[in-house]
Amino acid sequence: MEKEKNENKKKEYATVVARIDDFSPLELEETMAKYRVLSPEGKPVSAPFPFNLMFAISIGPTGMYKGYVLRYVLAHRVLAHELRCPARPFP
């Protein structure tokens, strides 16, 4: 019985992890409260908030054209992942 309960929990967690990118900030906050998500120090985490992974830059000699680029750290992670294991999907 206990083993079956653990298997059900594993399936539930896997489902949440698979869908987590689609959660709204409110759904994410509710899910974190449900599973009692804590920081590495054991403290409660703050409420989630939206943020932009892109930032605007000016393009061209006059700077009149606006462009958007990935933040350096994210772009570096994507590139490093592709160079390290091109056959695996990005996590």
Phi, psi and omega in degrees: 000316180295320180296320178295321178297317178296321179296319178297320178296317179300317179296318179298314179297318180297322178295316179297314181297321180293329184261354192300330179292339181268356183288144171283166178304323180292316178297321179294318179297317179297319180293319179295323178291318181301317182265007178052054180290130180236160176287169177302336179275358179088012181261155177297145178273157180285167179294143179291153177216149180288146174213159185259129178273000180247153170223151186283144173225158175266136183241145177098167183294332180264346181076017183283336183266138182258136177227168179230139178230155175292149174299146188306312185298318180292315180299319179296319180296316179298312181297315181297321179295317180296322180288326184283317184211079184295339183277338182272144177289152179292131183290000000 
